[in-house]
Amino acid sequence: MSFEKKPVCFFIRGSEKGQSISFLCNLAELPRRGDEISFPFIDAYLKMSSLYVEEIRHIYVNGRIETTIHACGRDSFLSNLTQQAIFERELSFTELWSMSDYNLEEKLRGLYGGKPWTKDYILGRSTEKSKRKD
């Protein structure tokens, strides 16, 4: 069995304001949203090589499908909170692209409290042990 490799365009946003890189590569299998991927060759420019897939787009152009993948250094939990803040109009796209990851995390903490990067927070679990009265 063989898998045909397809050209995929990657857009990767760095952790510093305005820092990004894009490149084209051939993949036999596409990553899914939230998957962690690694490109060691971008480490010299972005100071990170492990990334998380934020968005995948497939566009039909001139008889072929073009695939574009957007990735960044944040994990999917933080990305989901970011999307929630945008949906609730607590964060604009202009604001998002102009702030560092640290400032974004601080803003999300202010909006949603707690530690937004923990699974317990996302799943609505209390970090304190519940006490039952018998």
C-alpha positions as CSV (number, residue, x, y, z in Angstrom):
1,M,0.0,0.0,0.0
2,S,1.4,3.4,-0.8
3,F,0.1,6.9,0.0
4,E,0.4,9.7,-2.5
5,K,2.1,12.8,-1.0
6,K,0.1,16.0,-1.4
7,P,1.6,19.6,-1.3
8,V,0.6,21.4,1.9
9,C,1.2,25.0,2.7
10,F,2.0,25.8,6.4
11,F,1.5,29.2,8.0
12,I,3.2,29.3,11.4
13,R,2.8,32.2,13.9
14,G,5.7,32.6,16.3
15,S,5.5,33.7,19.9
16,E,6.9,37.2,19.2
17,K,4.7,40.0,17.8
18,G,4.6,39.9,14.0
19,Q,6.8,36.8,13.8
20,S,5.7,34.2,11.3
21,I,6.9,31.8,8.6
22,S,5.3,29.9,5.8
23,F,6.6,27.1,3.6
24,L,5.4,24.3,1.3
25,C,6.0,20.6,1.9
26,N,4.7,17.3,0.7
27,L,2.8,15.1,3.2
28,A,1.3,11.6,2.8
29,E,-1.0,12.2,5.8
30,L,-2.5,15.4,7.1
31,P,-2.4,16.3,10.8
32,R,-5.7,17.0,12.6
33,R,-6.7,20.2,14.4
34,G,-5.0,20.1,17.9
35,D,-2.3,17.7,16.8
36,E,1.3,18.5,17.8
37,I,3.7,18.7,14.9
38,S,7.4,19.3,14.8
39,F,9.7,21.1,12.3
40,P,13.2,21.3,13.7
41,F,14.4,23.5,10.8
42,I,12.2,26.5,11.9
43,D,13.7,26.5,15.4
44,A,16.5,28.9,14.3
45,Y,13.9,31.5,13.2
46,L,11.0,31.1,15.6
47,K,12.9,29.7,18.6
48,M,10.4,26.7,18.7
49,S,10.0,23.6,16.7
50,S,7.0,21.9,18.4
51,L,3.7,23.4,17.2
52,Y,0.0,22.8,17.4
53,V,-2.4,22.7,14.4
54,E,-4.9,25.5,14.8
55,E,-6.8,25.4,11.5
56,I,-6.9,23.3,8.3
57,R,-8.4,24.7,5.1
58,H,-9.1,22.9,1.8
59,I,-9.8,25.1,-1.2
60,Y,-10.7,23.9,-4.7
61,V,-8.7,25.9,-7.2
62,N,-8.3,25.2,-10.9
63,G,-9.2,21.6,-10.7
64,R,-7.1,20.7,-7.7
65,I,-7.4,21.0,-3.9
66,E,-5.0,23.3,-2.1
67,T,-4.5,22.5,1.6
68,T,-3.4,25.2,4.0
69,I,-2.5,24.5,7.7
70,H,-2.2,27.2,10.3
71,A,-0.1,26.3,13.4
72,C,1.4,28.1,16.4
73,G,3.2,27.3,19.6
74,R,0.0,27.3,21.8
75,D,-1.8,24.2,22.6
76,S,-5.4,23.6,21.6
77,F,-6.9,24.4,25.1
78,L,-5.5,27.9,24.8
79,S,-6.6,28.2,21.2
80,N,-10.2,27.2,22.2
81,L,-10.3,29.8,24.9
82,T,-8.9,32.4,22.4
83,Q,-11.7,31.4,19.9
84,Q,-14.3,31.7,22.7
85,A,-13.0,35.2,23.6
86,I,-13.2,36.2,19.9
87,F,-16.8,34.8,19.7
88,E,-17.8,36.6,22.8
89,R,-16.3,39.8,21.4
90,E,-13.9,40.1,24.4
91,L,-10.9,39.9,22.0
92,S,-10.5,41.3,18.5
93,F,-8.4,39.9,15.7
94,T,-6.3,43.0,15.7
95,E,-5.7,42.6,19.4
96,L,-4.9,38.9,19.0
97,W,-2.2,39.5,16.3
98,S,-0.6,42.4,18.2
99,M,-0.1,40.7,21.6
100,S,2.5,38.2,22.7
101,D,1.5,34.8,23.9
102,Y,2.2,35.8,27.5
103,N,-0.1,38.8,27.2
104,L,-2.8,36.7,25.6
105,E,-2.6,34.1,28.4
106,E,-2.9,37.0,31.0
107,K,-5.9,38.4,29.2
108,L,-7.6,35.0,29.0
109,R,-6.9,34.5,32.7
110,G,-8.5,37.8,33.5
111,L,-11.6,36.9,31.4
112,Y,-12.1,33.4,32.5
113,G,-10.2,33.2,35.8
114,G,-8.2,30.2,37.0
115,K,-5.4,28.6,34.9
116,P,-6.8,28.4,31.4
117,W,-4.1,26.0,30.2
118,T,-5.2,23.2,32.6
119,K,-7.6,20.4,31.5
120,D,-9.4,20.6,34.8
121,Y,-10.3,24.3,34.1
122,I,-11.5,23.5,30.5
123,L,-13.6,20.5,31.7
124,G,-15.1,22.6,34.5
125,R,-13.7,20.6,37.3
126,S,-12.9,22.3,40.6
127,T,-9.3,22.2,41.7
128,E,-10.4,22.1,45.3
129,K,-11.4,18.7,46.8
130,S,-15.2,18.6,47.2
131,K,-16.4,18.1,50.8
132,R,-19.5,16.1,51.4
133,K,-21.7,16.5,54.4
134,D,-23.1,13.2,55.5
